[in-house]
Amino acid sequence: MLGASLNKVFYYFKSRWQSSWNYSLWALLIFPLSPLLGAVTIGFVSLITWVKQYRKISRRPLNRGFALLSVLLIITAGFAQDKIAAFLGLFNLLPFFLVFAAHSTLIKTFTQLRQMSWIVVISSMPVVIIGLGQLFLGWSLKFQFLWIVLDWAIAPGGNPPGRIASLFLHANTFAAYLVIVFILGVGLWLENYQQLRVKSQEAFSANLSLIFLTVAVITNFIALIFTSSRNGWAIAIFVCLAYALYQGWRILVGGVAAIVASILLAAFAPSPVAQFFRQYVPAFFWARLNDDMYPDRPVALMRKTQWEFAWSLTQQHPWTGWGLRSFSGLYKAQMQIPLGHPHNLFLMLSAETGFPSTFLFCGLLSWILITGIQLLRKSKYINTEDRLIFFSYLLAFVGWILLNTVDVTLFDFRLNTLSWLILAALCGVAHRHNQQDRLTSDQN
């Protein structure tokens, strides 16, 4: 038993196993180890929810917006130079719009947010352990069971070498996953820490929860460091500052700011100043930040070059783009270097689908974010603990946006699914409580 909060998760499983939400939680639990079983389960839950609540789902304005976006994406695929690749690229988006619409109806309460956070943190532990073994113990594994039900490929030393990747294809993808887990884990840790201070009669179970979460958060943070992902590091620091500001911990804000400033000065300050700080800051950090660790990187692999090329493609076909999955071939033809994407989701969408689709997509994301912020600030029905868990999901959403300004997460199935479920959770809870606010206002 890991404590009162974890007990609630599994008690919910036992008491209401037949509910669709339980199946989604079990799918999230096994997702990192078996994406196929997790995907089939979440797809099944989404289908059942659509059948049962089609009218409710179809009436929501946000879902209608995603329906319009789907139509625009299909139209742009019809104008693509490589239509087969473009229509295949739709599978990275359209099915997830359906999952989002179904689960934003299914997820309604803060209890469900806590359950989802616990499951995400618990399921991350085997993946992190495998990754640390890969990097420090040279673990190597090629395991396949029933075709792709379990399909694990672990390269000794990481991918790229020296960077932890675990069961993910690349260290940057693993870093993006760890960032989301870290955000949700810290939110649960803070909640349990506050409960331990207030409810002394549950001190024992709360202690167990806090101990587990402490180990999980620290382990995930260590793994995130060894991904050597500058994006992951930056977002983790941003998350720590955001939580510290939210809690009013000014000393922690000052401490984190001092550490960040020292690392930045060691990496980018003029030589005399940099040399002073490099006596105290490990080269693992400052040399990765200023690229001294990889001094001979080709210009074509730099993000600035990729972004400029994507923007030039957008300017050439601003209305319909070049077609989904077209960037890689066009970039290779121009730069003679294979590259899967331009390391910016929004530039990629503008280059491949045009401005109208990209603006609508950004508008729908902004709608979700603004609605969530309004609920956090104005609702009369959220207590302190619920505000914290909802804030952690808002922070995870902001983290996802930041990740996608310097990378593209939708090509990893597990990460893409988790991201859309977080958006669905935000939207579902916000929609329910906004309805309560309107109902109360009408009665008054």
FENBELBEL-V20761 format. One record per residue. N is the residue number from 1. RES is the residue in one small letter. SS is DSSP state (H for helix, E for strand, C for the rest). Layout:
# FENBELBEL-V20761
<<N	RES	SS> <N	RES	SS>>
This chain:
# FENBELBEL-V20761
<<1	m	C> <2	l	C> <3	g	C> <4	a	H> <5	s	H> <6	l	H> <7	n	H> <8	k	H> <9	v	H> <10	f	H> <11	y	H> <12	y	H> <13	f	H> <14	k	H> <15	s	H> <16	r	C> <17	w	C> <18	q	C> <19	s	C> <20	s	H> <21	w	H> <22	n	H> <23	y	H> <24	s	H> <25	l	H> <26	w	H> <27	a	H> <28	l	H> <29	l	H> <30	i	H> <31	f	H> <32	p	C> <33	l	C> <34	s	C> <35	p	H> <36	l	H> <37	l	H> <38	g	H> <39	a	H> <40	v	H> <41	t	H> <42	i	H> <43	g	H> <44	f	H> <45	v	H> <46	s	H> <47	l	H> <48	i	H> <49	t	H> <50	w	H> <51	v	H> <52	k	H> <53	q	C> <54	y	H> <55	r	H> <56	k	H> <57	i	H> <58	s	H> <59	r	H> <60	r	C> <61	p	H> <62	l	H> <63	n	H> <64	r	H> <65	g	H> <66	f	H> <67	a	H> <68	l	H> <69	l	H> <70	s	H> <71	v	H> <72	l	H> <73	l	H> <74	i	H> <75	i	H> <76	t	H> <77	a	H> <78	g	H> <79	f	C> <80	a	C> <81	q	C> <82	d	C> <83	k	H> <84	i	H> <85	a	H> <86	a	H> <87	f	H> <88	l	H> <89	g	H> <90	l	H> <91	f	H> <92	n	H> <93	l	C> <94	l	H> <95	p	H> <96	f	H> <97	f	H> <98	l	H> <99	v	H> <100	f	H> <101	a	H> <102	a	H> <103	h	H> <104	s	H> <105	t	H> <106	l	H> <107	i	C> <108	k	C> <109	t	C> <110	f	H> <111	t	H> <112	q	H> <113	l	H> <114	r	H> <115	q	H> <116	m	H> <117	s	H> <118	w	H> <119	i	H> <120	v	H> <121	v	H> <122	i	H> <123	s	H> <124	s	H> <125	m	H> <126	p	H> <127	v	H> <128	v	H> <129	i	H> <130	i	H> <131	g	H> <132	l	H> <133	g	H> <134	q	H> <135	l	H> <136	f	H> <137	l	C> <138	g	C> <139	w	C> <140	s	C> <141	l	E> <142	k	E> <143	f	E> <144	q	E> <145	f	E> <146	l	C> <147	w	C> <148	i	C> <149	v	C> <150	l	E> <151	d	E> <152	w	E> <153	a	E> <154	i	E> <155	a	C> <156	p	C> <157	g	C> <158	g	C> <159	n	C> <160	p	C> <161	p	C> <162	g	C> <163	r	C> <164	i	C> <165	a	C> <166	s	C> <167	l	C> <168	f	C> <169	l	C> <170	h	C> <171	a	H> <172	n	H> <173	t	H> <174	f	H> <175	a	H> <176	a	H> <177	y	H> <178	l	H> <179	v	H> <180	i	H> <181	v	H> <182	f	H> <183	i	H> <184	l	H> <185	g	H> <186	v	H> <187	g	H> <188	l	H> <189	w	H> <190	l	H> <191	e	H> <192	n	H> <193	y	H> <194	q	H> <195	q	H> <196	l	H> <197	r	H> <198	v	H> <199	k	C> <200	s	H> <201	q	H> <202	e	H> <203	a	H> <204	f	H> <205	s	H> <206	a	H> <207	n	H> <208	l	H> <209	s	H> <210	l	H> <211	i	H> <212	f	H> <213	l	H> <214	t	H> <215	v	H> <216	a	H> <217	v	H> <218	i	H> <219	t	H> <220	n	H> <221	f	H> <222	i	H> <223	a	H> <224	l	H> <225	i	H> <226	f	H> <227	t	C> <228	s	C> <229	s	C> <230	r	H> <231	n	H> <232	g	H> <233	w	H> <234	a	H> <235	i	H> <236	a	H> <237	i	H> <238	f	H> <239	v	H> <240	c	H> <241	l	H> <242	a	H> <243	y	H> <244	a	H> <245	l	H> <246	y	H> <247	q	H> <248	g	C> <249	w	C> <250	r	H> <251	i	H> <252	l	H> <253	v	H> <254	g	H> <255	g	H> <256	v	H> <257	a	H> <258	a	H> <259	i	H> <260	v	H> <261	a	H> <262	s	H> <263	i	H> <264	l	H> <265	l	H> <266	a	H> <267	a	H> <268	f	H> <269	a	C> <270	p	C> <271	s	H> <272	p	H> <273	v	H> <274	a	H> <275	q	H> <276	f	H> <277	f	H> <278	r	H> <279	q	C> <280	y	C> <281	v	C> <282	p	C> <283	a	H> <284	f	H> <285	f	H> <286	w	H> <287	a	H> <288	r	H> <289	l	H> <290	n	C> <291	d	C> <292	d	H> <293	m	H> <294	y	H> <295	p	C> <296	d	C> <297	r	C> <298	p	C> <299	v	H> <300	a	H> <301	l	H> <302	m	C> <303	r	H> <304	k	H> <305	t	H> <306	q	H> <307	w	H> <308	e	H> <309	f	H> <310	a	H> <311	w	H> <312	s	H> <313	l	H> <314	t	H> <315	q	H> <316	q	H> <317	h	C> <318	p	C> <319	w	C> <320	t	C> <321	g	C> <322	w	C> <323	g	C> <324	l	C> <325	r	C> <326	s	C> <327	f	H> <328	s	H> <329	g	H> <330	l	H> <331	y	H> <332	k	H> <333	a	H> <334	q	H> <335	m	H> <336	q	C> <337	i	C> <338	p	C> <339	l	C> <340	g	C> <341	h	C> <342	p	C> <343	h	C> <344	n	C> <345	l	H> <346	f	H> <347	l	H> <348	m	H> <349	l	H> <350	s	H> <351	a	H> <352	e	H> <353	t	H> <354	g	C> <355	f	H> <356	p	H> <357	s	H> <358	t	H> <359	f	H> <360	l	H> <361	f	H> <362	c	H> <363	g	H> <364	l	H> <365	l	H> <366	s	H> <367	w	H> <368	i	H> <369	l	H> <370	i	H> <371	t	H> <372	g	H> <373	i	H> <374	q	H> <375	l	H> <376	l	H> <377	r	H> <378	k	H> <379	s	C> <380	k	C> <381	y	C> <382	i	C> <383	n	C> <384	t	H> <385	e	H> <386	d	H> <387	r	H> <388	l	H> <389	i	H> <390	f	H> <391	f	H> <392	s	H> <393	y	H> <394	l	H> <395	l	H> <396	a	H> <397	f	H> <398	v	H> <399	g	H> <400	w	H> <401	i	H> <402	l	H> <403	l	H> <404	n	H> <405	t	H> <406	v	H> <407	d	C> <408	v	C> <409	t	C> <410	l	C> <411	f	C> <412	d	C> <413	f	H> <414	r	H> <415	l	H> <416	n	H> <417	t	H> <418	l	H> <419	s	H> <420	w	H> <421	l	H> <422	i	H> <423	l	H> <424	a	H> <425	a	H> <426	l	H> <427	c	H> <428	g	H> <429	v	H> <430	a	H> <431	h	H> <432	r	H> <433	h	H> <434	n	H> <435	q	H> <436	q	H> <437	d	H> <438	r	H> <439	l	H> <440	t	H> <441	s	H> <442	d	H> <443	q	H> <444	n	C>>
